[in-house]
C-alpha cells in the first residue's frame, strides 16, 4: 500500500469574515491574491509528478482560508477542478479535504461538498472556552463547534478538529478542557497548534506591551504531551502537532520548533515508561512496539533512554507489529 500525504492548495484568508487575535495568514504563506482554477490546475499537475515519483497517494487539501465561507460559485469552481483531477488520477488522489470555521457549516454547503467528492472537513475550533474565544476575537462560540461537528459526522465526512494552546487568557487547565470537549465530539483526526506570536497581530501588540505572555516552552511540551495522549488513547489520530512555518522575523514570541511534534510525543512516551518502571519494582525491562514507533519511544535524539538510565532503568526494544507500547519487567 502506498503511503499517504496531502496535496496542499492554499487559499489565504479568502472567505474568512474575521481576523483573529493570532492571525496573519497572508504573511504566513506570502500570498494575498485570489487563487484561480488555472492556479489549482498548475499546482495539482506538479503534485501528480511529485507523487508519482515518490510512490505516494494524497488527498487534495484546501488549506489557509475559510473554505465554506467562500462565495458558492467560486467555491464550486475550485471544487470542480479538484474533482476533475481526483477522477482523472484515482491511483494518486484519494479524496478532497478542506478546512473551515465552525460557524460556516450548514446542510446546503455540506451537500455541495459531498457532490464534489470532498471526503474530510477540518474545523478550526481553537478553544472550547467561550471566554478564550471572545478574547481572541474568534467570532463564534463553543456550541458552534459542537453543532457543526455533529452535522459533518451525520453526512459521513471524516471530521478533523484543530485546537491551539497558549492563546490570550489561556491556562493549561482550559486547554485540557478544550481537548476533553473535542474528544467528546469523536473526531477522526486532530491538529494541536501551540500559539506562535506574529508581528502585526493583536497578540503581537499585547505581547509587546507586556499584557500577554504565553506558556513557556517546557510548559508547552508537558501540556501538548498530555493532550496528545488524551487524543491518541481515544483513537483520534494526530496529523499535526506544531505550526509548520520556517523561522523568520515575523515571529516575535510563542512556542515554535521544527521538532515540536517529536518533542511532545517523545515526552508522552517518556512519562508512560517512567510511571510504569517506577511502580514495577524492577530495573530492567523489555519494551514491545511497532517498528514505526521506535524513534518516538526513544525520544528526540534518544533523550528518553538517557533520562531513564539516569533514573536507574534500562530497557531493550523488541519489535511487535501493531503494538504502540507494552512494557515487560525483567527484574533487578
N, C-alpha and C positions, 0 to 999 in steps of 0.2 A: 504493500500500500504506500502511495506517495505521501510525503509529509505535507502539511497544510499551512498556509500563511495567508496574509491579506494582500490584495492588490489595491493599494490605497489611492483614493481620489479625494483631494482636499477642496472644500468649498468654504473658504474662510469667512466666518461671521455672517454669511448670507442667510437670510431668513430670520436671524435672531433679533427679537424685539428689545433685548436688554443688553446692557453692558455690566456684567457682574463685577464685584469688587476686585477680583483677581485677573480679569480678562484683558488680554492684549493680543487677541487671536491673529489679527493681520500681521503684527510684527513677528509673532512666533514662526509663522510659515512664509513670511515675506511675500505675500500675495494679497492684493486688495481689489482685483478686478473680477467681474462676473465670468465664471468659467462656462465654456460653451460645449455643445455636443462634439464639436470638432476637437476641442481640447481633450475631452474624455476619450475619444477615439484614439488620439495620438498616445495618450497615457496608457491605455489598455493594450495597444499594439506593442509598446515597449515591454509591458508586463508579460505578454504572451511569449515573446522571445526569451525574456529572462527566466520565466518559469519553466519553459521547455528545456532550456539549457541546464537548469538546476534540478530538474526532475521533480518539481513541486506542483501542487494544486493550490488554489486560492479562492477566497470569497472576494468579490468586488466590494470594496468598502468605502462608503461615502462618509468622510470624517471632516470635522472642523467647523461646520455650521450647524444650524438647526434645520435638519433636512425636511421635517414635516411642516415647518413654517414657511417654506418656500411657496411662491405662487404656484397653484396647482398645475397650470400649463407648463411652466418652466420645470417643475419637478417631474412632470410626465416626460418632458423632452430628455432629461438626464436619465430617467429610468429606462426609457425606450432604447437608448444607445447601449446602456449597460446590459439590458436584457438581450439585445442583439448579440453582443459578444459572449454572453452566457450560453445562448443557444448554439452559436457557431463553434464554440470551443468547450464543449461539455467535458472533454478529457482534462481540461485545465481549470476552468471556473466551476465551482460547486454551488454557488449561490450569490446573493447580494445582501449586504448588511448596511445599516445606516445608524447614525447617532443623532439624538434629538433631545428636546426638553420634555419633561413630563406633562406640561400644560398644553402641548400641541399634539395630542393624540385623540382621535375620535374614530368612529366606525367608517366614515367616508374616506379618511386618509388610509386607514388600515386595509380597506377593500382595494384601493388603488395600489398600495404596496404589494398586496397579495397577487393582484393581476399581472404585476411585472416581476414576479419570481423573487421578491425580497424574502429572505429566509430568517434574518435576525435583526432585531431592533434593540439598540442600547439607549438607556435613559440616563441622562446626567442628573442624578439625584443630588449628589454632593453632600447633603446632610439631611437627616430626618428630624432635626430640631428646628422648630419654626422660628425661634429667636435667631439662630445662626443664619437661616435662610434670609430673614429680614435684614440683619446687619450687613450681609454680603450682597444685598440687592439682587437676589435671585429672581424675584417676581413670581414665585409660586410657593405653595405650602406642601408639607409632607403628605397630606391626603391626595394631592395631585399625583404623587409618585405611586401611592397605593392603588388608586383608581386606574391609572394608565397601565401599570404592570399587570393588573388583573385582566384588563381588556386585551392587551397584547397576547397574554397567555391563552385567552379564550379563542383567539384567531389562529392559534397554532404556531405562532412565531417563536423562535428562540429568543429568550429575554436576557439582556445584559443590563447590569446596573453599575453605575460609576459613583464612587464616593471620594471625598477629599478629607484630609486630616490637617489640623492646624490653621483653620480659617480664623478670621477675625471673630473673637468671642469664644472660640472653641476651647474645650478641655478634653483630656483623654477620655473621661467618662462619657462625654457627649458623643465622641467618635465611636466608642464601643456600643453606645445606644443605637447609633446610626447603623452600624454593622449588624446588630441583632435585629433591627427592624427590617433591614433589607433581606436578611436571611428568611424572615417570615414570608416574604413575597416569592420565595422559591425560584430565584433566577437560575439560569443555566450557567451564566458567566458573570464575572465581576472585574472591575478595574479599581485599583486603590492608588490615589494620587496625593502624596504629601504636597502641601502647598509650596509653590515656588513664587517668590515675590518679584514682580517686574516693575520697572520704571513706567511712569505714565499710566498707572492704575490707581484705583482708590486705595488698595492695600499698600502700594508703594508709597503713597503720600502718608498714610497712617504709620507705616514703618519708619519712614524718615523723620517724622515728627516725634517718634518715641511713644505714640499712643498704642501701637500694636507690636507685639512680639509673638512669634510663633514658637512651636516646640523646639527644643534643642535637637541636634542630630541623633544623639543617643536616645532621647525620649521617643523620637520618631521611629527608630529601629525597633525599640521594645514594643511600641504601640502597634506598628504595622505587622510585626511578627505575630502578635496576639490576634489581630484582625484576620491575617492570612490563615491562621489556624482555625478560627471560627468558621470561615467560609469553606475551607477545604474539608474540614471534618463534617460539614453538612453537604458534601458532594457538589460544591459550587466551584467551578474552575476559574482560577485567577489567570486572566490573559494579559494583564499588565500591572506591574507594581512600580510606580515611579514614572514621572513625565519624561518622555523620550525627546529631549532637546539638547543641543550642544551648549556648553558653557559660553556665555558672551556677556557683553557689557550691560545688557538689559536686565540681567538677573542681579538684584541687589540684596537678596536675602532669602530665607526659607531653607528647605532641605532638598538637596539635589545631588545625585551621584549616578553615574552610568551603571554602577554596581548596586543601586538601591534594592532591586529585587533580590539579587543574590545575597546581600547582607541581611535582609529581613527574613528570607526563607531559611537561610543558614541559622539565624538566631532562633527561629521557631524549632528547628530540629535539635539545636543545642539544648534548649530548655527542656524538651521532651526527654532527651537522653540523660541529661543531668538529673532530672527528677527521678527517673526510673533507677538509675545507678545508685543514687543516694539512699533510696528506700529498699534496695535489694540486699544490702549487707555484703555484697561481693565487690571485687576489684577488677575482675577480668570478664569480658563479655564477647558475645558474637552478635553482630548486627546483620539482620537479613533485610535486603532491599532490592528493588528493581534496578537494573543497570543504569537507567536514566536518572535515578535519584542519588547515585553515589556522590557526585560533586556537591549536591545540596546538603547531604548529611555531613560531609567533610567541612562545609562552610567556606567562606571566602578565603582563598589561599591556604586552605587546610586548617583554619584557625580553631575549628571545633575540636579536632583531635588534640591539638596542642593545649587548649584550655582544659580539656578533660584529663589529660595526662598530668597537668599541674595540680589537679584535684585528686590525683592518685588512681585514676581509672584508665584502663587500656581496653581496646576492642579491635577485633578484626571483622571485616565486612565479607559476607557471603552473598552472592547474587541470588535473588529469588524473584522470578518473573511475576509481575503484578503486585508485589509487596511494597507498600510505602515505607513502613518502618516496623520491625519486630526485633526486640532485644532479648537475648538469652543470657542469663547469668551463668558463668562457668566456674566461679569460685574465687578464693583469695589469691 
